[in-house]
Amino acid sequence: MQNIHAEYLELGKNVIISESAVIKGLTGPAKRVKIGDNTYIGDHVQILVDDLEIGDYCKIHHHTNLHGYLPLKIGHNAWIGQYSIIDSIGGTTIGNNCGIGAHSQLWSHIKYGDDLEGCNYNSTKELIIGNDCWFVGHCIVSPIVAKDKAMALVGSVITKDMEENHIYGGSPARDLTGKIPSQFKTLTVDEKYNKMIAYYNEAGSPVNVKIIKDSSEITEDCFTYFNVSTRTYTKLSTEEEIAFMKFLLPTRAKFVPQ
């Protein structure tokens, strides 16, 4: 692809990258770019990162900007809304199944004022976002650690670390857990299994897909097994598997390769 400039490029299957998107390093070709299967990168997306990794089934919508000196890693099933900014000057890691709403900004540095004039604000710090985190939209995020399943309501300004499955809102954001429901409630394995069976039937009962509760049920290589206990699947990249994954995403269920 003419709009990707990288010394090492690993491009997955069924990747769609808009002709108006640009992927390269900050000052020349990127050193390493790895993009997983069935990922979409929209119009006028600009990615300027020397070491970039994006997982399977990700969507990066139009006019989004990703940039930075240090590695930027985005896990599987990410959804990144239009006009968002993700900065990796201090290094950024985003886990699996994360949602970043439109017009959000995720930062790993603070710098502008002159050192010569004694500016107190010049620092970089790694931004770490766990699995299943959700920044609903128009969020501004400082270089913090967000633990798994943390959520920020629309317009939140996040300046402190986020606890697991806690919900935050406001500017600066406050922990609202207990006042309003958290992002996730606890479901039993049986409840998850029954939901998945319903989705499976709704999708037309794909022949080569099986829903299981435990890895001990994986007995044949010709089926894609979706394990509700581990949220993993045995990736074969068949047409049925891909169609079922796209049916599940983004809100029915998210699975990552075993």
C-alpha positions, -999 to +999 in steps of 0.1 A: +000+000+000+014+034-010+001+052+021+020+029+045+057+037+049+074+012+072+107-008+073+088-038+086+051-042+078+028-071+089-007-066+075-035-090+084-062-104+062-092-083+051-077-051+063-093-020+049-073+013+049-086+044+032-066+058+004-065+091+023-051+076+054-013+079+062+008+055+083+045+062+089+070+072+115+074+107+130+104+117+107+103+090+080+093+054+076+081+036+107+104+010+121+076-016+126+039-016+118+017-046+126-021-045+119-043-075+126-071-092+106-104-075+096-093-040+109-106-008+094-088+025+092-109+054+078-106+085+058-079+110+066-066+090+096-030+101+103-007+076+122+028+089+129+043+063+152+077+044+148+064+012+165+027+005+160+007-026+167-031-028+162-051-060+168-079-078+150-114-063+143-104-027+152-121+003+138-103+037+136-127+062+122-121+093+100-098+122+109-083+104+139-047+112+148-022+087+164+013+099+171+043+096+193+080+086+198+074+055+218+055+023+210+017+024+206-001-008+211-039-013+206-055-047+214-082-065+196-118-052+190-110-015+196-135+011+184-120+046+181-144+074+171-138+101+146-116+132+154-099+114+183-063+119+193-041+092+208-006+103+218+023+080+225+051+104+232+054+087+266+043+053+253+007+041+252-008+006+256-046+001+251-060-034+260-086-055+242-122-046+237-118-008+244-140+019+232-128+055+227-157+078+217-155+105+191-135+137+198-116+121+227-080+128+235-056+104+252-023+119+262+010+105+275+029+138+280+026+174+291+050+200+276+051+233+259+065+261+282+103+269+280+127+251+303+149+283+301+121+303+317+117+277+345+085+260+332+073+234+358+052+214+334+073+192+311+069+155+316+061+123+299+046+092+314+032+059+300-005+058+294-019+023+302-055+014+294-067-020+305-092-044+288-128-034+283-124+002+291-147+028+276-143+065+272-178+074+261-169+105+240-153+140+242-131+126+270-097+141+278-073+116+295-040+124+311-012+098+313-029+075+339-035+038+345-071+027+337-077-008+351-100-033+333-136-023+327-132+013+339-155+038+322-156+075+318-189+093+310-191+118+281-171+150+285-150+136+314-115+150+321-095+121+336-065+132+357-061+102+381-059+065+378-092+046+373-101+015+393-114-017+379-151-015+368-155+019+384-174+047+366-162+083+364-176+116+353-171+153+354-142+178+350-121+169+367-137+134+368-149+120+401-156+084+410-193+079+407-193+042+415-222+033+438-242+064+427-248+051+392-243+015+379-208+005+368-202-005+332-205-043+339-225-066+362-214-101+371-229-129+350-225-166+357-209-189+330-244-204+324-259-170+319-232-161+294-236-194+276-273-190+273-268-155+258-243-168+233-266-196+222-293-170+216-268-149+195-257-181+177-293-189+167-300-153+158-269-154+134-284-184+116-266-212+136-233-212+116-224-249+110-186-246+118-190-225+150-195-240+184-203-223+217-186-239+247-181-233+285-147-250+290-116-256+269-119-293+275-148-292+250-124-283+222-121-317+204-118-310+166-097-287+145-124-280+119-146-258+142-142-223+156-149-226+194-162-196+213-154-202+250-176-180+272-155-187+303-123-173+289-138-149+262-115-165+236-120-183+203-100-207+183-092-186+153-094-203+119-103-172+098-131-190+080-158-170+063-184-183+088-161-173+118-155-138+104-192-133+097-201-144+132-175-122+148-188-092+128-223-101+139-212-101+176-193-068+174-194-042+188-221-047+215-232-083+216-200-099+226-162-095+222-138-124+219-100-125+214-079-153+198-070-181+221 
